[in-house]
Amino acid sequence: MAKQGTTSKVVTKKHIARLERERRQTRIILGIAIVGIVIVLGLLVYGFLRYNVVAEVNSVKITAGEWQDRVKFQRVQMINLYNQYGYIQQSFGMDYSQQMQQIAFMLQTPETVGQQALDQLRDEILIRQEAEKRGITVSAEEVEAFFQENFNYFPNGTQTPTITPTVFSYPTLTGPQLTLYPSTSTPTEVYTSTPEPTTTPDPSATSTPTATAVPPSPTPVPELPTATATPYTLEGFKTEYGKMIEDYKTNNISEQTVRSIYEAELLRRKLMDDLAKDIPASEEQVLARHILVETEEEAKALYDQLKNGADFAELARTSSKDTGSGANGGDLGWFGKGAMVAPFEEAAFNQEIGEIGQPVKSDFGYHIIQVIARQELPLTPAQINQKKQTIFDEWLTAAREGATFTTYDVWKERVPAEPTLPLQ
């Protein structure tokens, strides 16, 4: 019987070439599939990020969550301010209806509040970046102490010093100056506390001859949600702090958001101090008075009267639309550079002492200025704070202009409209 043999498959070069082509095709198809998957995933991630990142500041992302928390926090602040105005108006008869209407209108336009929150977060990022460059930090202990300070709880004893009045006397006017300015025949004394209590600087850094005091806008530092007794013990502080956090949580505002706002405020104060560390202790100041009117014709008529011997103080009382200084004969007191609008300042620092200058035009109208004295004087605490604020504002303006700030319109679809004012 013949032995059955085995057959072996002969692999030819043609067969090997075909297999290689098939492997290449498989790799190409697989590669295309992987690239497609990566692209799809990338688009999904990009869409997710675009929807959950509302803005970027110098490549730092602002997420929808932190921004929405800030919007709700801002709305709570506005509602608190609205209620404070209402209480003052009802209790003391002061008319705050215009301010209350403005707040109510803003609460009804969520995009406005949303944009404000974006701007605040942008500024905080710029402050944090500059603070990091300068080695400025805020510790958890400092944040905690800031909370305690805001609740008037000082574990190491009250931080309020005993008031020791420090008398600062402006220079005595000379005989000729007293002839021009008989209303200040004795040195003007200004009492300041030593040390001066720390306050949040007024956001309007540059005053003007016609500045009118208005109630402050909501600040980044949270006010207590309700008026409560001042806690002086650790237990009392913790209780009141807990109530505050719970009040914010009822509006879906996290404790982390509240603490980050306090931390940002401390960084802002430290950065302001660092930026203004070289402020001189004294500066050239001017003692002047003015009359402010609406038109050039009015100003020229008053100027002619003054040149013909009319009493400056009397004309200021009867004709100046700056009623604050007008009631004092046009007296503006002593002021340094940066305190007044530019045209007014230029005239005041260049006019001859005693001269009644030609009318000067500013955004407020026409000023007739008389300079009584000009002298190098030490800065008061209020003037130092004003200069600090001016220096900080100038830095912040430049930082905004130099920053890359990108916002994604998706935020307009996600602006919280809560909380709202309770129905009256």
C-alpha positions, 0 to 999 in steps of 0.5 A: 500500500502506497504511503500517503504523503503530506502536502506543504503549502508553497508561499510564493513571493506573490503571496507575501506581497499580497499579505503585506498589502493587506497589512498596510491597508489594515494599518491605514484604515486603523490609523484613519479610524483612530484619527477620526476618534481623536477628532471627535473626542477633541470636538466633544472636549472643546465643546464641553470646555467652551460650555463650561469655561466662560472666559480666559484671562492671560490663559487662566480659565474662569469656569461657569461654576465659579462665575455663577457663584459670583453672580449669585453673590453679587445679587445677594449684595445688591439685595442687601444694599437695597434693603439697607436703603429701604431701612434708612429711608423708612427710619430717617426719612432720607430719599434713596428711591433713585438708588433703590430703583437702579438696583431693582433695574439691574437685578432685572437685567441678569446680563448686566450683573453677569458682566460685572461678575466677569469683570470682577473675576478678571481683575482678581486674576490680574491682582493674583498674578501681580501679587505672585510676581511680587511675592505677596501672599495671603495665608489661611490664618490671615483670611480667618483673622479677616473674617473675625475682624469683620465680625468684630471678634478679636481673640487677642483683644480689641484691635481698636486703639485708644483714640489719641487726637493728633493735631495737625495745623495748617500754616498760618496765613500771612497778612496779605493772604488774610486780607484775601481770605479773612474767613480763616484768620486762625490755623485750621486744625484737623484731628486724626486718630493714631493709628487710623482705622483701616477702611476699604478705599473709596472706588472713586479715587479722584475727587473733583471740585463738585464731587457729591457724596453718594451711597457706595456701590456694592463692594467685593467684601461681603456684608453680614446678611442680617444685623446681629449682636456683635460676638466677642467670644470664639463661640459667638464668632463661630455661631455668627459665621455659621449663620452667614455661611448658611444664608449664602448656601440657601442661595447656592453660594459655596463657602469656598466662594465667600472665602476666596472673595475675602482672600482676594480683598486682602491681596488687593489691599496688600498689592495696593500698599506695595504699589504705593510704598514710595509715596512721599510724606509731603507734597506741594498743596494749594489753598484755593476757592472757586465759583462754578457756573454753567456757561462762559457768559455767566463766568465772564460776568462774575469775573468782571464783577470781581475785578471791579471789587465784588466780594468773592465769598458772597458771589460764591454763596449766591452764584456758585452751582457747587453748593458745598463749597459755595456755602463756605464762600467757595472755600476748597481747603488745601489740596494736592495734585491729583485731587481735582480735575485736570483743567482746574488743577493746572490753573490752581498750581500755576496762578499767582497767589491772590490772582483771580484767574480767567474762567477755566472750563472743565466737564462741570462748567466754568470755574473762577479760581482764586489761589490763596496760598501754595506750600509744601505740606505733609500728607494727611492719612486721608490724602495718603489713602487717596493717593494709594487708591489712585496709584492702584487704579492706574496700575489696574487700568494698565494691567487690563489693557495689557491682558488677554481677556477672552469671553465666550458668549455662552455665558449669556445663556447661563446667567443666574437670575436668582436670588431676586427681590421679594415681592413687596 
